[in-house]
Amino acid sequence: MFAEMEERGQERIAVFAGHEVKVVTKEFWTAKQRQTSSLHEVSYRACFKPQLPRYFIQQYSSPGDIVYDPFSGRGTTAIEAALLGRVPYANDINPLSSLFSRPRISPPQLRAIAKRLGQIEYDYSKQPDIDLSMFYEKKTAAEIASLREYLLRSDKDEVDDWIKMVATNRLTGHSKGFFSVYSLPPNQAASQKRQIKINEKLKQAPEYRDTKAIILKKSKQLLGKLTLGEQENLQAVAKQAKFLNSFSHETAQISDASVQLIVTSPPFLNVVQYALDNWLRCWFNGIDAQAVAKNITSFSKLERWVHAMSSVFKELERVLKPCGYIAFEVGEVKKGTIMLDEHILPIGLQLGLSCEKILINSQTFTKTSNIWGVGNNAKGTNTNRIVLFKKR
Ligand SMILES: C[S@@+](CC[C@H](N)C(=O)[O-])C[C@H]1O[C@@H](n2cnc3c(N)ncnc32)[C@H](O)[C@@H]1O
């Protein structure tokens, strides 16, 4: 689509409908995990690394500004914005999104979490209302059923919300740090049938897990490395934070021209079943996963995706302040044959936004994966393509 004009080292100038657009490819941020806060360590399908929003938040906003993510997922932008003293606004059609993010913006003290866990009574005669015996040993299942019942009762406070967030994240996974027997990664709960097959293949049966000890340990990991400065930043912005559960093209709760920076990554063209993948997390929280799945944008046809993104952009332009920015991250899809940035660019330009540049962050990584007991090291490139717009 681009008619390229000039190539200058890492920079290229591309031309689109008479507009010159700078395309810069380099490693804008490093991938080292230890440079990010432990508070992010909650898994969610297709989440981006905290370094991505951090880069844009630091470059294009100041403390006290509103930073918004209309497709917030686990809340990576919101958490990073709050840690940096910006006011986080987050929206996602999946109700699990605010359940994961809000508690981490105003985290309780560890000793309050420990005290509350001590007060929650487990009834060992209880069992879940669906068959989860392929995931949990009987005593663990009774603990989960009791905790679920307690958390679904109304009148909950910040400590209960925190416990709910951590417990939801510990339901299934592939280590003893989770409530379940060895299963898929925590953001992709296997179906009951699939778990039975996994158990047969691995010749395994669920063992008892101490759910309260696991929740406390994970809470310590999440909160453990928060610096005093980060805690102060969170406290300063928590009351002004907004968490919406709307379609990203219908966010009347956000005022016109109020947002300084938007950093986001929409659903791409592939079919990621954000809600169905999370069926067990939805069950634990009394959420109808099928109903959520119907609302989630998932288009396999490019034209329909472009149409949906056009209505989202109209709304983003409305909420953005003059001279505010949108950093819109999209990927290469269909095996690199479709570059979504080239389709996002005209949408922004038609709304009168200027395209500052297209950033292609290219990182080499070595990934160690251990699936079904087979370890392997894979080298690869991790590419993020971000279109950066500015409102005039
Ligand atoms: C690629 S993920 C975003 C992940 C996020 N950047 C993170 O770090 O966790 C896309 C998100 O968009 C949400 N979503 C899909 N369609 C939506 C819509 N029409 N309005 C609002 N959110 C939507 C999905 O629920 C999913 O959480």
The ligand as a MOL file (V3000), in Angstrom:
LIG
                    3D

  0  0  0     0  0            999 V3000
M  V30 BEGIN CTAB
M  V30 COUNTS 27 29 0 0 0
M  V30 BEGIN ATOM
M  V30 1 C -5.2290 -7.5650 22.5300 0
M  V30 2 S -6.2670 -7.5600 23.9430 0 CHG=1
M  V30 3 C -5.6260 -6.2100 24.8580 0
M  V30 4 C -4.6030 -6.6720 25.8520 0
M  V30 5 C -4.0220 -5.5390 26.6760 0
M  V30 6 N -3.1760 -4.6670 25.8930 0
M  V30 7 C -3.2280 -6.1190 27.8350 0
M  V30 8 O -2.0270 -5.8160 27.9760 0
M  V30 9 O -3.7740 -6.9390 28.5780 0 CHG=-1
M  V30 10 C -7.7710 -6.9060 23.2970 0
M  V30 11 C -8.8750 -6.6790 24.3120 0
M  V30 12 O -9.9700 -6.0440 23.6530 0
M  V30 13 C -11.1670 -6.4550 24.2880 0
M  V30 14 N -12.2540 -6.1590 23.3350 0
M  V30 15 C -12.5840 -6.8280 22.2130 0
M  V30 16 N -13.5660 -6.2130 21.5630 0
M  V30 17 C -13.8840 -5.1010 22.2750 0
M  V30 18 C -14.8050 -4.0280 22.0880 0
M  V30 19 N -15.5860 -3.9810 21.0300 0
M  V30 20 N -14.8210 -3.0310 23.0100 0
M  V30 21 C -14.0080 -3.0730 24.1030 0
M  V30 22 N -13.1100 -4.0670 24.3300 0
M  V30 23 C -13.0470 -5.0590 23.4240 0
M  V30 24 C -10.9440 -7.9280 24.6030 0
M  V30 25 O -11.7750 -8.3450 25.6650 0
M  V30 26 C -9.4590 -7.9250 24.9650 0
M  V30 27 O -9.3050 -7.8020 26.3600 0
M  V30 END ATOM
M  V30 BEGIN BOND
M  V30 1 1 1 2
M  V30 2 1 2 3
M  V30 3 1 2 10
M  V30 4 1 3 4
M  V30 5 1 4 5
M  V30 6 1 5 6
M  V30 7 1 5 7
M  V30 8 2 7 8
M  V30 9 1 7 9
M  V30 10 1 10 11
M  V30 11 1 11 12
M  V30 12 1 11 26
M  V30 13 1 12 13
M  V30 14 1 13 14
M  V30 15 1 13 24
M  V30 16 1 14 15
M  V30 17 1 14 23
M  V30 18 2 15 16
M  V30 19 1 16 17
M  V30 20 1 17 18
M  V30 21 2 17 23
M  V30 22 1 18 19
M  V30 23 2 18 20
M  V30 24 1 20 21
M  V30 25 2 21 22
M  V30 26 1 22 23
M  V30 27 1 24 25
M  V30 28 1 24 26
M  V30 29 1 26 27
M  V30 END BOND
M  V30 END CTAB
M  END
